[in-house]
Amino acid sequence: MLSSSPTIVKKLPLKKRLCFVLKLVCFVSSVLMFCEFLIYYVVIFQCRWPEVKGGAHLGEKETSDSVLKAIILADTHLLGEIKGHWFDKLRREWQMERSFQTALWLLQPDIVFILGDIFDEGKWSSPQAWADDVRRFRKMFKYPVSTELVVIVGNHDIGFHYEMTTYKVKRFEKVFNLTSGKLITRKGINFVLVNSVAMEGDGCAVCRTSEAKLVALSHKLNCSQQKPNHSNKGCSDVEKLPASEPILLQHYPLYRKSDAECSGEDSAPLEEKNVPFKEKYDVLSQEASQKLIWWFHPRLILSGHTHSACEVLHEGKIPEVSVPSFSWRNRNNPSFIMGSITPSDFSLQKCFLPYESRVFTIYCAAGALLVILILAHVQLLTPPFYFAQRLISKHKAV
């Protein structure tokens, strides 16, 4: 009996050490679980679908059937093999994947639009690099059969106008089943998908083809919106579309001088707001912008490219919403747009993702607490109670 007591005494410190290590592992695992998984549910759970103004006049069944729930995001910029650092890829792409998958699970949209610049290096990537980027995109942005994904082309996907080639355009269109100047109609709502990179207006081969498709599409939409008793021989053989004013989806915004009039926490930084925009680079040219308005008379325009939020009115009546970047790589507070849309109305609401700075702060605070716990455990950091006890004992000794 007496001989076994030293063994028990020796085992106790080992058990304490193992217990302490287990507690540290649980603490670290909890922090990782929250910052890498749960925080996305906590933040996105607070987002709600906006109500359409006319929805109150409809019955419950009719409302759910007629309202299209759409998520709109932009500028994911998946890094490529040339400029993409492995850790940058890992961090940013994990953030976008978790945000997207969490949003799909919680919000269950009917359709998702991505407004261009899917890739960062599509303008110069080799066939092998392009295939790898596409594979990663499909993994990150996988979606259920109940949801539709529609992707718009951006300048980083096929290059700026001077870099754009038919090969790059076809390569993009093949992957995403998209053609420039395409119209899709869902629940009686017309969406026009514009290749804004091809709106240069210089008559290049891709530009001519794209503009010709847009003009033909404009004719169809205009004919469909005419009253039944209106006689127009040019519309007699035209396929009729729903008589709903279209929504334009494109990468470049329509022309505006700068972001000086933009407001909100996710608008451009103050030092950038007054910087003039360059036509055909930051925004479409005035001529191309006017063409799109004349051709389609849209009720809403959704664009990306600037990585910052902005809302402007064209001709005093046509709203355009610039959607901020979806990636932490481009901003600390990425977001996406939630839209409840009917053939005659729409309502938009912004949903912010977790702030990168907040996640970083949580990690720093957890790291500091972890260091304090370890130092206290190995008695390199004296707890306040024992420190006070020592002071009292020294005072009594004196």
N, C-alpha and C positions, 0 to 999 in steps of 0.2 A: 504493500500500500504506500509506504513512505518512498520507496524507490520510484514509483510511477509519478509522483507529484512534480519533480523537475521536468519530466516530459510534457506534462500538461501546461506548465508555465511557459515552456519553449514554444508550444503550439499556439498559445493564445495570441502573441504578436503576429504570427503568420496569418491567423484567421482574421485579425483586425486589418492587416494589410490587404488581404484578398477582398475583404468586405469594402474597404475604401476604394480599391481599384474598380470593383463592380459598380459602386456608386458613381465614380467618375465616368465609367463607360455609359451608364444610364443617362447621366447628365449630358454628355456630349451627343449621344444618340438622340435625345429629346430635342436639343437645339438644332441638330441637322434635320430631323424630321419636320420641325416647325418651319425652318427657313427654306427648306427645299421642296416641301410638299404642302403642309397645312396652311401656310400663309396665303397661298393662291386661293384656296377655298374660303378662307376668312375674308379676304378682300373682295373677290368677285361675287361672293354670296350677297354682298350688299347692293349689287347692281340690280336694277329692275327695268323691265321692258316699259318704254313710254306708252302712254295711251294716245290713240288717235282721236282727234277732236270729235270726229263724226261717229266714233265708236259707241257713244252713249245712246245714240238713236237706233242702234241695231240690237237685235236679239242676241242672246249669248252664243247660240250655235252659229248664227250667221257671222258674228264678229270673229269667232275663232277660225272660221273657214275663209273669210275674206281678207284678214290681215296677214300680210307676209312679214315674218320676223327675220330680219337680216342683220348680220354682223359685218361691219366694214373695217378692215385694217389695212395698213400700208407699210411699205419700206422695211421688210424683214431683213434684207441684206445678209443672206447666208454667206459667210466668208469662204473664200476659195483657197486653192493651194499656194497662190503666190503671196498674198498679203495676210492670209489668215494664220495667226498664231494658235497653236493647239489649245492653250488654256482659254484664250478669248473665244474660240469656237465652242469649247465645252461649256463655259459659263453662260454665254449669251444664248446659245441654242437650247440649252436646258431650260433657261428662263422662258423662252418663247414656246417651247414644247409644253411645259407645264401650264403656262397661261392659256394656251389654245385648247388643250385637252380639258382643263378645268372649266373653261367657258362653255365648251360644247356640252359637258356633262351637266352643268348647273343650269344653263340658259336654254339649251335645246333649240337652236335656231333652225329655220327652214333652209336658209342659204347663207353662205359666207362669201364675201368679195374681198380679194386682196388687190390693192390698187398699184401694182407694179413694184419694180426693184426687189423682186423675190431673191435674186442672187446679187452678190457684190461684184463678181468677176465674170458674169455671163458674156460681157462684151469682148473678152479676150480669152476665155477658157478653151482648152483643147477638148476634143471629143471625150477623152477619158475623164478629165476633170469635170466636164459638164455632166457626165453620167453619174459621177460620185455626188455632185451637188444635188442632182435630181433625186437620187436615192435618199439622201439625208432629208431633203424637203418632204418627201412622201412619208418618211418615218415620223417626222415632227408634226406634220399637218394632216395626219390620217383622220378620217371622218367616217361616221356611220352612214348606212344607206339612206337613213331618214333625212340627211343633210346634204346639200349640194355645195360644191366648192367651185367658184369661178375666179379665174386669175387674169388680171390685166397686165399688159406688157409695159415695162419701164426702160429707161435709158441704160441702166446697169445690166439689164437682161440681154439687150441686143446692141448696146452702144449708142452714143449720141448720134445725131443724124449723119455726121461725116464718117462714123465707124459702122453704121448700120448696113448690113448686107442682106440679100434675099435668103442666103443660107442660114444666117442667125435668126431671122424672122421665122422661117419655116421650121427650124429646129425647136424654137419656143412653141410655136403653134401646134406642132406634132405632140409634144409632151403634154400640153394643157388643153388640147382639143379646142383651140381658139383660133378664130380668124379675125383679122383687122376689120373693123366696121361691122361687127356682128350685133344682131339684136336677139335678146332672149326675153321671153314673155312668161311671167309666172303670176298666177292668180289675177290675170287681167292687167298686170303692170308691165310696162315696156321699159327695158333697160338697154341702153346703147353703149356698147363697149368700144372705146376709141383708142386706136394706137396713136397717142399724141406725139410720139417721137417722129412719126411720118407726116406731121402737119407743118413741115418746113416751108412748103409753098414754092419750091424751086423746080418742081416737075420731075424729080428723080423717079426711077421705076417703082420703088416701093410706095413713094408718096402718091403717084398717079393712081396706082391700083387702090390704095386705101381711100383716097378722096372720092374715087368713082363709086366705091361701095357705099360710102357715107351719103353721097348724093342720091343714089338709088333708094337707099333706106329712108332718107328724108322724104322722098316722093311717096313711098308707101305709107309712111306715118301721116303725112299731110292728107292723103286721100282718105285714110281711115277715119280721120277726125272731121271730115266734112259731113254735113247733114244729109240724110238719105234723099231728100228731094232736091239736093243741089246737083245740077247737071254739069258734069265735067268729063268730056270725052277722053281726056288723058288718064282718067282713073277707072275707066270701064273694065279693063282687063287686069287691074292691079289686085293682088292678094290683100284681102281686108285683115287688118290687125285690130286689136282692142282699141277703142277710141279714148285712149288715156295718154295724156302728155308724158313724154319720156323722161327718164332720169339718165343723165350722162355719167358714165364712169370712165375715168382716165387717170393717167399718172401725172402729167404736167397740169398745174393750175391754169385757168384762163388768165389773160393779162391783168396785172395790177402793178402799180408803181413800186410798192414795197409792202412790208408787213407792219407799217407804222400804225395802221388803224386796227390791227389785231389785238385782242385782249384775252385774258385768262391765264391761269397758272401754267398752262402748257403751250402758250404762244412763244414766239421767238424771244430770246434774251434781249434786254434793252439795247445793248451795243450793236445788235444786228437788225433791229426793227427799221431803222431809218436808212439802211443800206439799199440803194436802188437795185431793183431786179433787172437782170439782163434778159432781153427777149430771146426766145428760142434756146435758152439755157436754164434759167430759173423758172420762167413762165412761158406760155405760148406767146407768139407775136400778137399784136393787136389785130392784124388782118385775119389770122387763123381763129382767134377768139370770136371775132365778129361772124365769121363763116359758120361756126358751130351754133352760135345763137340764132342766126338767120335760118339755118337748115332745120333745126329741131325745136326751137322755142321750148327748151326744157323747163320743167317745173323745179328741178333740183340738179345740181352738179356736185359730184364727189370726186376729189382729187387727192394726191399725195405729194411726194417729191421734196417738199421743203423740210420735212421732219418735224414741223411745228404746226400747232393748230391755228386756224384762222377762219372767220366767217365774213363773207363779203356779199354785197348785193350788186348784180350786174343789171344795168339799165333800170335800176331802182325797184326791180321786182323779181329777179331770178337769183335765188340764194346759191352760193357755192360754199361748201365746207371742205377745207383742207384737213385731211386726217393725219395726225402725228405718227411718227415712227412707232412700230410695235416692239422695238428692240432696245434693251439697256445700252447697247453700244452707241446709240444715237441720242438717247436722252435718259435722264434720271427717272422720269415719270412717264413711261409709255402708257398708251391707252388704245382703246378701239371704240367704234361707234355702234350703238344698238339702234336699229331703225324698225319702227312699226309702220308698215306701208300698205296703203290701199290704192285702188285705181284712181282715186280722186284726192287723196290726202296723204300726209306722212307726219311722223313725229320722231325726232332723234334724241338720243340720250348718250352721254359719254360714260364709259366705264374705265376707270383707272386700274392699272396693274400695280403690284407692290413696288414701292420706291426702292431703287437699288441702294440709296444711302441709308434707308432704314434697316434693310437686311444687313448691310455692312455694320451698322451701329449695334445691332443685336449680336452679331458675331464678336465684335470687339468687347462688348460688355460681358458676354459669356466667357471669352478668353481671359479677361482680367479676373473674373470671379474664380475661374479654374486655377489660375496661378496662385491666388490668395489661399484657396483651399489646400493646394499641394504644399505651399510653404507652411501653413498652419499645421498640417498633418506631420510634417517632418520636423516641426518645432523650430524652424528657422524664423517663423513669424509668431511672436508670443501673443496669445489672445489677451485682450484687455483685462479680463478677470484675473489671470495669473500675474500680469504685470502689476496690477493694483495690490495683489496679495504680497508680492515680493517687496513693494515699497513699504507696506505696513509692517512686515516682519523686520525689515532693516531699521525702521523707525523705533520699534520696540527694543531692538538690540542696542541701539544707542542710548 
